[in-house]
Amino acid sequence: MKFLAISPGCIAKFGDCFVDCPRNDMKELLNGNPELLITVVGIGGCGCNTVNMLHENNLSEQVNLVAVNTDLAALNSIKVVNKILIGENLTNGYGAGSDPNIGFQAAQESEALLRSAIMDSDIVIITAGFGGGTGTGASPLVANIARELNINCLAIVTLPFESEGQMRMDYALQGIDDIKEPIHAYITLSNDLLLAGLGESVGLFSAFNQSNEVLKNLLVALVQMLNETGYVNVDKNDFATILSFEGESILGVGKADSEEEAFDALDQALNNPLVSIANIDTAKGIIFQLFCKSEPKLSTYNGLIDHIRTKVTNRSVLIVPGVTLDTNLSSEIEILIIGSGICSDTAQPIKDIVVEVEPQVIAQDIEPAEPAYLDDELSFINHGESMTDIPAITHNQ
C-alpha cells in the first residue's frame, strides 16, 4: 500500500491515523463521543472545500476529516491533515477532466487507501459536488465500501446550476442513481434553489458562502447530535433506524433567539432554500433534535412534537426526539429535523418551485436573514415497519 506525500509531513499523519493507529488510539485524538467514530469524507473539489471549511470551524476536533481528490494542486491547498490523491497512475494528479468515468476508475485504483480511511468508522458522511468528474464518479464507490464494511453512510451532494449545462446535470442525476443503491441515505442540495431563495442580484461569492453556511450548519448539528449525550439522547442505533426507511428524505436546521420563537425555528428546519423537493407529509421516520441554552418548558417540547405531527399524514410515523442542553449555543434554540421514508411522488420538480425571498447580504459575522424557506431534502433507503413513538433515552451514562 502506497501513500502519496502531498504536503510536508502528510504521509506520516495520514498513515498514523488510518493504518498504523488502532481504533481506540484514533478516538483518543478526537474530543467527541469516545464510543463513536464519525468520518466525514470530502470528495472532489466541492467536497474537499467542505471538509476544509469544517476544519476551519474546529470540527476536526470532534470528527475525522478526510479530503479525497484526483487534482494534486487542489488537494495541496486543503488544510485538512488526512488527504488521499486517488488515481495517481491514471491521472498523474491532474484531475478527472470532468469525466465521472475517470473519477470512478481513479477511486478503483486507490480503493485500498479509501477502505483504510473509513474502515474503523461507526458512521461515514460523504460530501461532494455532483456533475463533475471526481465527486460524481468516486462517491458511489466510497459508499459501496462503507456498505461492504457494514458502516452507516450518509451522502450530502450538491447539484450544479442549470446554467452549467445539461451534460453536467445529466452527470449529476446519473451520480445520484449510482449512489442510491449502496448508500443508506443521501441529501441533495440544489444550487438553483439557492439562487431562487437569495435572489438573482446576490453576489457570486455571497451565494457560495451561503451555500457553505447551510451545509456547515447541517453537518455541525448532525455531528453534535451524534457526539454529545443529551438529556433525551439520539444514539447511533436510533440514527441507523431512521436511515433504514426507504424513500425520499429531508434534513434541516432552524435557529431562534428565544424559546417563544421555537416554532419559527422548527418551520425553518422543515423548509430550507437549498434543498427540497420532498415533503415531510408521508415520512415514515423522523428525528427531532432540540438543542437549547437553558431548560425548555415541557409545553414547548410537547408542542413542537405535536406541530411535527400536524405535518405528517402517516399516523404510524416513528418520531425519535432528542434534547441536548448546550450553554455554548450561538442562539437560544436550535432544531435539527431528519425525515425519511417519504413517498417520491410527493416531490415537486425544481423547475415548478417558486420562492419569494428578500435578497440577503451575506457577511462572515452576521447571521443570514431567514428566507422564505423551501423544504430541506434528503433521500434514504428502508425496510422498516410501523413503530410507535419512543423517546431515545440515553444508553451510555
Secondary structure, 3 states (H helix, E strand, C coil): CCCCCCCCCHHHHHHHHHHHCCHHHHHHCCCCCCCCCEEEEEEHHHHHHHHHHHHHCCHHHCCEEEEEECEHHHHHCCCCCEEEECCHHHHCCECCCCCHHHHHHHHHHCHHHHHHHHCCCCEEEEEEECCCCHHHHHHHHHHHHHHHCCCEEEEEEEECCHHHCHHHHHHHHHHHHHHHCCCCEEEEEEHHHHHHHHCCCCCHHHHHHHHHHHHHHHHHHHHHHHHCCCCECCCHHHHHHHHCCCEEEEEEEEEECCHHHHHHHHHHHHCCCCCCCCCHHHCCEEEEEEEECCCCCHHHHHHHHHHHHHCCCCCCCEEEEEEEECCCCCCCEEEEEEEEEECHHHCCCHHHCCCCCCCCCCCCCCCCCCCCCCCCCEEECCCCCCCCCCCCCCCCC
